[in-house]
Amino acid sequence: MSTDTISPELTWFKSSYSGAEGGECLEAAATPGTVHVRDSKAPARAQLAFGALEWDAFVRFAVTR
């Protein structure tokens, strides 16, 4: 996991589970080999970047909870 600077060329997606009123939500943008994650309420702040293996491990853990 690393902290990256803002990358304006990324296309960000919000979860379909996120309501129209906003709330606490993350946005994700995928590039080859990397998944970027940021806070949807503060998109100009720092983002996290995960390698494909790390992201896969996180998703597998999250869906079992």
mmCIF file of the N, C-alpha and C atoms, coordinates in Angstrom:
data_MODEL
# 
_entry.id   MODEL 
# 
loop_
_atom_site.group_PDB 
_atom_site.id 
_atom_site.type_symbol 
_atom_site.label_atom_id 
_atom_site.label_alt_id 
_atom_site.label_comp_id 
_atom_site.label_asym_id 
_atom_site.label_entity_id 
_atom_site.label_seq_id 
_atom_site.pdbx_PDB_ins_code 
_atom_site.Cartn_x 
_atom_site.Cartn_y 
_atom_site.Cartn_z 
_atom_site.occupancy 
_atom_site.B_iso_or_equiv 
_atom_site.pdbx_formal_charge 
_atom_site.auth_seq_id 
_atom_site.auth_comp_id 
_atom_site.auth_asym_id 
_atom_site.auth_atom_id 
_atom_site.pdbx_PDB_model_num 
ATOM 1   N N  . MET A 1 1  ? 0.852   -1.169  0.000   1.00 0.00 ? 1  MET A N  1 
ATOM 2   C CA . MET A 1 1  ? 0.000   0.000   0.000   1.00 0.00 ? 1  MET A CA 1 
ATOM 3   C C  . MET A 1 1  ? 0.893   1.225   0.000   1.00 0.00 ? 1  MET A C  1 
ATOM 4   N N  . SER A 1 2  ? 0.526   2.233   -0.794  1.00 0.00 ? 2  SER A N  1 
ATOM 5   C CA . SER A 1 2  ? 1.297   3.463   -0.821  1.00 0.00 ? 2  SER A CA 1 
ATOM 6   C C  . SER A 1 2  ? 0.356   4.646   -0.962  1.00 0.00 ? 2  SER A C  1 
ATOM 7   N N  . THR A 1 3  ? 0.858   5.813   -0.622  1.00 0.00 ? 3  THR A N  1 
ATOM 8   C CA . THR A 1 3  ? 0.091   7.041   -0.791  1.00 0.00 ? 3  THR A CA 1 
ATOM 9   C C  . THR A 1 3  ? 0.580   7.709   -2.062  1.00 0.00 ? 3  THR A C  1 
ATOM 10  N N  . ASP A 1 4  ? -0.336  8.004   -2.977  1.00 0.00 ? 4  ASP A N  1 
ATOM 11  C CA . ASP A 1 4  ? 0.011   8.637   -4.242  1.00 0.00 ? 4  ASP A CA 1 
ATOM 12  C C  . ASP A 1 4  ? -0.511  10.060  -4.280  1.00 0.00 ? 4  ASP A C  1 
ATOM 13  N N  . THR A 1 5  ? 0.042   10.856  -5.164  1.00 0.00 ? 5  THR A N  1 
ATOM 14  C CA . THR A 1 5  ? -0.517  12.168  -5.422  1.00 0.00 ? 5  THR A CA 1 
ATOM 15  C C  . THR A 1 5  ? -1.763  11.993  -6.278  1.00 0.00 ? 5  THR A C  1 
ATOM 16  N N  . ILE A 1 6  ? -2.557  13.017  -6.370  1.00 0.00 ? 6  ILE A N  1 
ATOM 17  C CA . ILE A 1 6  ? -3.804  12.950  -7.131  1.00 0.00 ? 6  ILE A CA 1 
ATOM 18  C C  . ILE A 1 6  ? -3.479  12.757  -8.619  1.00 0.00 ? 6  ILE A C  1 
ATOM 19  N N  . SER A 1 7  ? -4.177  11.842  -9.254  1.00 0.00 ? 7  SER A N  1 
ATOM 20  C CA . SER A 1 7  ? -3.977  11.542  -10.668 1.00 0.00 ? 7  SER A CA 1 
ATOM 21  C C  . SER A 1 7  ? -5.248  11.890  -11.426 1.00 0.00 ? 7  SER A C  1 
ATOM 22  N N  . PRO A 1 8  ? -5.296  13.056  -12.056 1.00 0.00 ? 8  PRO A N  1 
ATOM 23  C CA . PRO A 1 8  ? -6.535  13.495  -12.709 1.00 0.00 ? 8  PRO A CA 1 
ATOM 24  C C  . PRO A 1 8  ? -6.969  12.610  -13.865 1.00 0.00 ? 8  PRO A C  1 
ATOM 25  N N  . GLU A 1 9  ? -6.064  11.800  -14.441 1.00 0.00 ? 9  GLU A N  1 
ATOM 26  C CA . GLU A 1 9  ? -6.425  10.963  -15.581 1.00 0.00 ? 9  GLU A CA 1 
ATOM 27  C C  . GLU A 1 9  ? -7.191  9.704   -15.182 1.00 0.00 ? 9  GLU A C  1 
ATOM 28  N N  . LEU A 1 10 ? -7.329  9.448   -13.886 1.00 0.00 ? 10 LEU A N  1 
ATOM 29  C CA . LEU A 1 10 ? -8.045  8.256   -13.430 1.00 0.00 ? 10 LEU A CA 1 
ATOM 30  C C  . LEU A 1 10 ? -9.552  8.440   -13.569 1.00 0.00 ? 10 LEU A C  1 
ATOM 31  N N  . THR A 1 11 ? -10.252 7.361   -13.855 1.00 0.00 ? 11 THR A N  1 
ATOM 32  C CA . THR A 1 11 ? -11.714 7.370   -13.895 1.00 0.00 ? 11 THR A CA 1 
ATOM 33  C C  . THR A 1 11 ? -12.197 6.719   -12.606 1.00 0.00 ? 11 THR A C  1 
ATOM 34  N N  . TRP A 1 12 ? -12.880 7.489   -11.782 1.00 0.00 ? 12 TRP A N  1 
ATOM 35  C CA . TRP A 1 12 ? -13.295 7.035   -10.451 1.00 0.00 ? 12 TRP A CA 1 
ATOM 36  C C  . TRP A 1 12 ? -14.700 6.465   -10.474 1.00 0.00 ? 12 TRP A C  1 
ATOM 37  N N  . PHE A 1 13 ? -14.912 5.409   -9.676  1.00 0.00 ? 13 PHE A N  1 
ATOM 38  C CA . PHE A 1 13 ? -16.213 4.751   -9.557  1.00 0.00 ? 13 PHE A CA 1 
ATOM 39  C C  . PHE A 1 13 ? -16.596 4.663   -8.100  1.00 0.00 ? 13 PHE A C  1 
ATOM 40  N N  . LYS A 1 14 ? -17.869 4.890   -7.836  1.00 0.00 ? 14 LYS A N  1 
ATOM 41  C CA . LYS A 1 14 ? -18.401 4.780   -6.484  1.00 0.00 ? 14 LYS A CA 1 
ATOM 42  C C  . LYS A 1 14 ? -19.254 3.522   -6.411  1.00 0.00 ? 14 LYS A C  1 
ATOM 43  N N  . SER A 1 15 ? -19.283 2.897   -5.281  1.00 0.00 ? 15 SER A N  1 
ATOM 44  C CA . SER A 1 15 ? -20.052 1.675   -5.086  1.00 0.00 ? 15 SER A CA 1 
ATOM 45  C C  . SER A 1 15 ? -21.529 1.889   -5.391  1.00 0.00 ? 15 SER A C  1 
ATOM 46  N N  . SER A 1 16 ? -22.164 0.888   -5.981  1.00 0.00 ? 16 SER A N  1 
ATOM 47  C CA . SER A 1 16 ? -23.605 0.959   -6.228  1.00 0.00 ? 16 SER A CA 1 
ATOM 48  C C  . SER A 1 16 ? -24.380 0.912   -4.915  1.00 0.00 ? 16 SER A C  1 
ATOM 49  N N  . TYR A 1 17 ? -23.718 0.524   -3.822  1.00 0.00 ? 17 TYR A N  1 
ATOM 50  C CA . TYR A 1 17 ? -24.349 0.516   -2.504  1.00 0.00 ? 17 TYR A CA 1 
ATOM 51  C C  . TYR A 1 17 ? -24.368 1.900   -1.870  1.00 0.00 ? 17 TYR A C  1 
ATOM 52  N N  . SER A 1 18 ? -23.668 2.854   -2.455  1.00 0.00 ? 18 SER A N  1 
ATOM 53  C CA . SER A 1 18 ? -23.622 4.208   -1.928  1.00 0.00 ? 18 SER A CA 1 
ATOM 54  C C  . SER A 1 18 ? -24.937 4.905   -2.249  1.00 0.00 ? 18 SER A C  1 
ATOM 55  N N  . GLY A 1 19 ? -25.540 5.502   -1.254  1.00 0.00 ? 19 GLY A N  1 
ATOM 56  C CA . GLY A 1 19 ? -26.808 6.195   -1.447  1.00 0.00 ? 19 GLY A CA 1 
ATOM 57  C C  . GLY A 1 19 ? -26.629 7.544   -2.117  1.00 0.00 ? 19 GLY A C  1 
ATOM 58  N N  . ALA A 1 20 ? -27.713 8.119   -2.604  1.00 0.00 ? 20 ALA A N  1 
ATOM 59  C CA . ALA A 1 20 ? -27.687 9.415   -3.274  1.00 0.00 ? 20 ALA A CA 1 
ATOM 60  C C  . ALA A 1 20 ? -27.319 10.545  -2.323  1.00 0.00 ? 20 ALA A C  1 
ATOM 61  N N  . GLU A 1 21 ? -27.555 10.351  -1.029  1.00 0.00 ? 21 GLU A N  1 
ATOM 62  C CA . GLU A 1 21 ? -27.252 11.392  -0.053  1.00 0.00 ? 21 GLU A CA 1 
ATOM 63  C C  . GLU A 1 21 ? -25.777 11.488  0.292   1.00 0.00 ? 21 GLU A C  1 
ATOM 64  N N  . GLY A 1 22 ? -24.954 10.651  -0.284  1.00 0.00 ? 22 GLY A N  1 
ATOM 65  C CA . GLY A 1 22 ? -23.508 10.705  -0.030  1.00 0.00 ? 22 GLY A CA 1 
ATOM 66  C C  . GLY A 1 22 ? -23.120 9.796   1.108   1.00 0.00 ? 22 GLY A C  1 
ATOM 67  N N  . GLY A 1 23 ? -22.869 10.381  2.264   1.00 0.00 ? 23 GLY A N  1 
ATOM 68  C CA . GLY A 1 23 ? -22.464 9.584   3.411   1.00 0.00 ? 23 GLY A CA 1 
ATOM 69  C C  . GLY A 1 23 ? -21.009 9.209   3.334   1.00 0.00 ? 23 GLY A C  1 
ATOM 70  N N  . GLU A 1 24 ? -20.654 8.172   4.042   1.00 0.00 ? 24 GLU A N  1 
ATOM 71  C CA . GLU A 1 24 ? -19.265 7.723   4.065   1.00 0.00 ? 24 GLU A CA 1 
ATOM 72  C C  . GLU A 1 24 ? -19.053 6.694   2.962   1.00 0.00 ? 24 GLU A C  1 
ATOM 73  N N  . CYS A 1 25 ? -18.271 7.076   1.966   1.00 0.00 ? 25 CYS A N  1 
ATOM 74  C CA . CYS A 1 25 ? -18.079 6.193   0.830   1.00 0.00 ? 25 CYS A CA 1 
ATOM 75  C C  . CYS A 1 25 ? -16.681 6.350   0.269   1.00 0.00 ? 25 CYS A C  1 
ATOM 76  N N  . LEU A 1 26 ? -16.204 5.290   -0.326  1.00 0.00 ? 26 LEU A N  1 
ATOM 77  C CA . LEU A 1 26 ? -14.932 5.309   -1.026  1.00 0.00 ? 26 LEU A CA 1 
ATOM 78  C C  . LEU A 1 26 ? -15.183 5.263   -2.521  1.00 0.00 ? 26 LEU A C  1 
ATOM 79  N N  . GLU A 1 27 ? -14.242 5.794   -3.267  1.00 0.00 ? 27 GLU A N  1 
ATOM 80  C CA . GLU A 1 27 ? -14.255 5.684   -4.713  1.00 0.00 ? 27 GLU A CA 1 
ATOM 81  C C  . GLU A 1 27 ? -13.005 4.908   -5.117  1.00 0.00 ? 27 GLU A C  1 
ATOM 82  N N  . ALA A 1 28 ? -13.112 4.174   -6.207  1.00 0.00 ? 28 ALA A N  1 
ATOM 83  C CA . ALA A 1 28 ? -11.981 3.384   -6.690  1.00 0.00 ? 28 ALA A CA 1 
ATOM 84  C C  . ALA A 1 28 ? -11.761 3.657   -8.171  1.00 0.00 ? 28 ALA A C  1 
ATOM 85  N N  . ALA A 1 29 ? -10.503 3.573   -8.558  1.00 0.00 ? 29 ALA A N  1 
ATOM 86  C CA . ALA A 1 29 ? -10.117 3.700   -9.966  1.00 0.00 ? 29 ALA A CA 1 
ATOM 87  C C  . ALA A 1 29 ? -9.072  2.634   -10.245 1.00 0.00 ? 29 ALA A C  1 
ATOM 88  N N  . ALA A 1 30 ? -9.283  1.870   -11.296 1.00 0.00 ? 30 ALA A N  1 
ATOM 89  C CA . ALA A 1 30 ? -8.351  0.782   -11.616 1.00 0.00 ? 30 ALA A CA 1 
ATOM 90  C C  . ALA A 1 30 ? -7.480  1.152   -12.806 1.00 0.00 ? 30 ALA A C  1 
ATOM 91  N N  . THR A 1 31 ? -6.215  0.798   -12.691 1.00 0.00 ? 31 THR A N  1 
ATOM 92  C CA . THR A 1 31 ? -5.270  0.892   -13.794 1.00 0.00 ? 31 THR A CA 1 
ATOM 93  C C  . THR A 1 31 ? -4.617  -0.480  -13.894 1.00 0.00 ? 31 THR A C  1 
ATOM 94  N N  . PRO A 1 32 ? -3.915  -0.784  -14.955 1.00 0.00 ? 32 PRO A N  1 
ATOM 95  C CA . PRO A 1 32 ? -3.287  -2.100  -15.047 1.00 0.00 ? 32 PRO A CA 1 
ATOM 96  C C  . PRO A 1 32 ? -2.355  -2.362  -13.848 1.00 0.00 ? 32 PRO A C  1 
ATOM 97  N N  . GLY A 1 33 ? -2.709  -3.342  -13.047 1.00 0.00 ? 33 GLY A N  1 
ATOM 98  C CA . GLY A 1 33 ? -1.886  -3.729  -11.916 1.00 0.00 ? 33 GLY A CA 1 
ATOM 99  C C  . GLY A 1 33 ? -2.073  -2.940  -10.640 1.00 0.00 ? 33 GLY A C  1 
ATOM 100 N N  . THR A 1 34 ? -2.901  -1.887  -10.649 1.00 0.00 ? 34 THR A N  1 
ATOM 101 C CA . THR A 1 34 ? -3.080  -1.041  -9.464  1.00 0.00 ? 34 THR A CA 1 
ATOM 102 C C  . THR A 1 34 ? -4.539  -0.635  -9.300  1.00 0.00 ? 34 THR A C  1 
ATOM 103 N N  . VAL A 1 35 ? -4.999  -0.611  -8.051  1.00 0.00 ? 35 VAL A N  1 
ATOM 104 C CA . VAL A 1 35 ? -6.320  -0.075  -7.724  1.00 0.00 ? 35 VAL A CA 1 
ATOM 105 C C  . VAL A 1 35 ? -6.098  1.112   -6.795  1.00 0.00 ? 35 VAL A C  1 
ATOM 106 N N  . HIS A 1 36 ? -6.631  2.269   -7.185  1.00 0.00 ? 36 HIS A N  1 
ATOM 107 C CA . HIS A 1 36 ? -6.518  3.495   -6.402  1.00 0.00 ? 36 HIS A CA 1 
ATOM 108 C C  . HIS A 1 36 ? -7.811  3.670   -5.623  1.00 0.00 ? 36 HIS A C  1 
ATOM 109 N N  . VAL A 1 37 ? -7.705  4.139   -4.383  1.00 0.00 ? 37 VAL A N  1 
ATOM 110 C CA . VAL A 1 37 ? -8.866  4.330   -3.516  1.00 0.00 ? 37 VAL A CA 1 
ATOM 111 C C  . VAL A 1 37 ? -8.762  5.711   -2.882  1.00 0.00 ? 37 VAL A C  1 
ATOM 112 N N  . ARG A 1 38 ? -9.909  6.429   -2.819  1.00 0.00 ? 38 ARG A N  1 
ATOM 113 C CA . ARG A 1 38 ? -9.933  7.740   -2.176  1.00 0.00 ? 38 ARG A CA 1 
ATOM 114 C C  . ARG A 1 38 ? -11.265 7.942   -1.460  1.00 0.00 ? 38 ARG A C  1 
ATOM 115 N N  . ASP A 1 39 ? -11.286 8.927   -0.596  1.00 0.00 ? 39 ASP A N  1 
ATOM 116 C CA . ASP A 1 39 ? -12.488 9.305   0.139   1.00 0.00 ? 39 ASP A CA 1 
ATOM 117 C C  . ASP A 1 39 ? -13.362 10.152  -0.781  1.00 0.00 ? 39 ASP A C  1 
ATOM 118 N N  . SER A 1 40 ? -14.611 9.748   -1.002  1.00 0.00 ? 40 SER A N  1 
ATOM 119 C CA . SER A 1 40 ? -15.476 10.479  -1.919  1.00 0.00 ? 40 SER A CA 1 
ATOM 120 C C  . SER A 1 40 ? -15.844 11.862  -1.388  1.00 0.00 ? 40 SER A C  1 
ATOM 121 N N  . LYS A 1 41 ? -15.761 12.058  -0.067  1.00 0.00 ? 41 LYS A N  1 
ATOM 122 C CA . LYS A 1 41 ? -16.084 13.371  0.504   1.00 0.00 ? 41 LYS A CA 1 
ATOM 123 C C  . LYS A 1 41 ? -14.909 14.336  0.407   1.00 0.00 ? 41 LYS A C  1 
ATOM 124 N N  . ALA A 1 42 ? -13.710 13.830  0.158   1.00 0.00 ? 42 ALA A N  1 
ATOM 125 C CA . ALA A 1 42 ? -12.510 14.672  0.067   1.00 0.00 ? 42 ALA A CA 1 
ATOM 126 C C  . ALA A 1 42 ? -11.627 14.189  -1.083  1.00 0.00 ? 42 ALA A C  1 
ATOM 127 N N  . PRO A 1 43 ? -12.119 14.271  -2.318  1.00 0.00 ? 43 PRO A N  1 
ATOM 128 C CA . PRO A 1 43 ? -11.383 13.700  -3.449  1.00 0.00 ? 43 PRO A CA 1 
ATOM 129 C C  . PRO A 1 43 ? -10.048 14.381  -3.744  1.00 0.00 ? 43 PRO A C  1 
ATOM 130 N N  . ALA A 1 44 ? -9.860  15.596  -3.298  1.00 0.00 ? 44 ALA A N  1 
ATOM 131 C CA . ALA A 1 44 ? -8.603  16.296  -3.566  1.00 0.00 ? 44 ALA A CA 1 
ATOM 132 C C  . ALA A 1 44 ? -7.493  15.890  -2.600  1.00 0.00 ? 44 ALA A C  1 
ATOM 133 N N  . ARG A 1 45 ? -7.846  15.173  -1.563  1.00 0.00 ? 45 ARG A N  1 
ATOM 134 C CA . ARG A 1 45 ? -6.834  14.734  -0.603  1.00 0.00 ? 45 ARG A CA 1 
ATOM 135 C C  . ARG A 1 45 ? -6.106  13.500  -1.132  1.00 0.00 ? 45 ARG A C  1 
ATOM 136 N N  . ALA A 1 46 ? -5.177  13.008  -0.369  1.00 0.00 ? 46 ALA A N  1 
ATOM 137 C CA . ALA A 1 46 ? -4.361  11.859  -0.777  1.00 0.00 ? 46 ALA A CA 1 
ATOM 138 C C  . ALA A 1 46 ? -5.219  10.631  -1.061  1.00 0.00 ? 46 ALA A C  1 
ATOM 139 N N  . GLN A 1 47 ? -4.686  9.762   -1.876  1.00 0.00 ? 47 GLN A N  1 
ATOM 140 C CA . GLN A 1 47 ? -5.342  8.499   -2.208  1.00 0.00 ? 47 GLN A CA 1 
ATOM 141 C C  . GLN A 1 47 ? -4.383  7.362   -1.895  1.00 0.00 ? 47 GLN A C  1 
ATOM 142 N N  . LEU A 1 48 ? -4.927  6.183   -1.817  1.00 0.00 ? 48 LEU A N  1 
ATOM 143 C CA . LEU A 1 48 ? -4.112  4.992   -1.603  1.00 0.00 ? 48 LEU A CA 1 
ATOM 144 C C  . LEU A 1 48 ? -4.032  4.218   -2.905  1.00 0.00 ? 48 LEU A C  1 
ATOM 145 N N  . ALA A 1 49 ? -2.931  3.524   -3.107  1.00 0.00 ? 49 ALA A N  1 
ATOM 146 C CA . ALA A 1 49 ? -2.764  2.685   -4.293  1.00 0.00 ? 49 ALA A CA 1 
ATOM 147 C C  . ALA A 1 49 ? -2.366  1.290   -3.830  1.00 0.00 ? 49 ALA A C  1 
ATOM 148 N N  . PHE A 1 50 ? -3.093  0.296   -4.307  1.00 0.00 ? 50 PHE A N  1 
ATOM 149 C CA . PHE A 1 50 ? -2.845  -1.101  -3.941  1.00 0.00 ? 50 PHE A CA 1 
ATOM 150 C C  . PHE A 1 50 ? -2.473  -1.890  -5.186  1.00 0.00 ? 50 PHE A C  1 
ATOM 151 N N  . GLY A 1 51 ? -1.504  -2.759  -5.061  1.00 0.00 ? 51 GLY A N  1 
ATOM 152 C CA . GLY A 1 51 ? -1.185  -3.684  -6.138  1.00 0.00 ? 51 GLY A CA 1 
ATOM 153 C C  . GLY A 1 51 ? -2.322  -4.681  -6.301  1.00 0.00 ? 51 GLY A C  1 
ATOM 154 N N  . ALA A 1 52 ? -2.368  -5.334  -7.429  1.00 0.00 ? 52 ALA A N  1 
ATOM 155 C CA . ALA A 1 52 ? -3.459  -6.273  -7.718  1.00 0.00 ? 52 ALA A CA 1 
ATOM 156 C C  . ALA A 1 52 ? -3.561  -7.378  -6.669  1.00 0.00 ? 52 ALA A C  1 
ATOM 157 N N  . LEU A 1 53 ? -2.444  -7.932  -6.225  1.00 0.00 ? 53 LEU A N  1 
ATOM 158 C CA . LEU A 1 53 ? -2.479  -9.005  -5.229  1.00 0.00 ? 53 LEU A CA 1 
ATOM 159 C C  . LEU A 1 53 ? -3.011  -8.515  -3.888  1.00 0.00 ? 53 LEU A C  1 
ATOM 160 N N  . GLU A 1 54 ? -2.591  -7.323  -3.466  1.00 0.00 ? 54 GLU A N  1 
ATOM 161 C CA . GLU A 1 54 ? -3.067  -6.765  -2.205  1.00 0.00 ? 54 GLU A CA 1 
ATOM 162 C C  . GLU A 1 54 ? -4.564  -6.457  -2.267  1.00 0.00 ? 54 GLU A C  1 
ATOM 163 N N  . TRP A 1 55 ? -5.013  -5.904  -3.398  1.00 0.00 ? 55 TRP A N  1 
ATOM 164 C CA . TRP A 1 55 ? -6.435  -5.584  -3.546  1.00 0.00 ? 55 TRP A CA 1 
ATOM 165 C C  . TRP A 1 55 ? -7.275  -6.861  -3.530  1.00 0.00 ? 55 TRP A C  1 
ATOM 166 N N  . ASP A 1 56 ? -6.809  -7.880  -4.226  1.00 0.00 ? 56 ASP A N  1 
ATOM 167 C CA . ASP A 1 56 ? -7.516  -9.157  -4.253  1.00 0.00 ? 56 ASP A CA 1 
ATOM 168 C C  . ASP A 1 56 ? -7.637  -9.736  -2.843  1.00 0.00 ? 56 ASP A C  1 
ATOM 169 N N  . ALA A 1 57 ? -6.552  -9.676  -2.065  1.00 0.00 ? 57 ALA A N  1 
ATOM 170 C CA . ALA A 1 57 ? -6.587  -10.184 -0.685  1.00 0.00 ? 57 ALA A CA 1 
ATOM 171 C C  . ALA A 1 57 ? -7.579  -9.399  0.154   1.00 0.00 ? 57 ALA A C  1 
ATOM 172 N N  . PHE A 1 58 ? -7.613  -8.075  -0.017  1.00 0.00 ? 58 PHE A N  1 
ATOM 173 C CA . PHE A 1 58 ? -8.557  -7.239  0.731   1.00 0.00 ? 58 PHE A CA 1 
ATOM 174 C C  . PHE A 1 58 ? -10.002 -7.601  0.388   1.00 0.00 ? 58 PHE A C  1 
ATOM 175 N N  . VAL A 1 59 ? -10.297 -7.708  -0.894  1.00 0.00 ? 59 VAL A N  1 
ATOM 176 C CA . VAL A 1 59 ? -11.671 -8.016  -1.322  1.00 0.00 ? 59 VAL A CA 1 
ATOM 177 C C  . VAL A 1 59 ? -12.091 -9.382  -0.804  1.00 0.00 ? 59 VAL A C  1 
ATOM 178 N N  . ARG A 1 60 ? -11.229 -10.377 -0.893  1.00 0.00 ? 60 ARG A N  1 
ATOM 179 C CA . ARG A 1 60 ? -11.554 -11.705 -0.382  1.00 0.00 ? 60 ARG A CA 1 
ATOM 180 C C  . ARG A 1 60 ? -11.856 -11.656 1.117   1.00 0.00 ? 60 ARG A C  1 
ATOM 181 N N  . PHE A 1 61 ? -11.069 -10.894 1.866   1.00 0.00 ? 61 PHE A N  1 
ATOM 182 C CA . PHE A 1 61 ? -11.298 -10.751 3.303   1.00 0.00 ? 61 PHE A CA 1 
ATOM 183 C C  . PHE A 1 61 ? -12.626 -10.032 3.565   1.00 0.00 ? 61 PHE A C  1 
ATOM 184 N N  . ALA A 1 62 ? -12.883 -8.952  2.831   1.00 0.00 ? 62 ALA A N  1 
ATOM 185 C CA . ALA A 1 62 ? -14.082 -8.135  3.053   1.00 0.00 ? 62 ALA A CA 1 
ATOM 186 C C  . ALA A 1 62 ? -15.371 -8.911  2.790   1.00 0.00 ? 62 ALA A C  1 
ATOM 187 N N  . VAL A 1 63 ? -15.384 -9.732  1.760   1.00 0.00 ? 63 VAL A N  1 
ATOM 188 C CA . VAL A 1 63 ? -16.625 -10.440 1.429   1.00 0.00 ? 63 VAL A CA 1 
ATOM 189 C C  . VAL A 1 63 ? -16.903 -11.599 2.382   1.00 0.00 ? 63 VAL A C  1 
ATOM 190 N N  . THR A 1 64 ? -15.918 -11.997 3.167   1.00 0.00 ? 64 THR A N  1 
ATOM 191 C CA . THR A 1 64 ? -16.164 -13.074 4.128   1.00 0.00 ? 64 THR A CA 1 
ATOM 192 C C  . THR A 1 64 ? -16.620 -12.528 5.472   1.00 0.00 ? 64 THR A C  1 
ATOM 193 N N  . ARG A 1 65 ? -16.657 -11.239 5.635   1.00 0.00 ? 65 ARG A N  1 
ATOM 194 C CA . ARG A 1 65 ? -17.082 -10.624 6.898   1.00 0.00 ? 65 ARG A CA 1 
ATOM 195 C C  . ARG A 1 65 ? -18.524 -10.279 6.900   1.00 0.00 ? 65 ARG A C  1 
# 
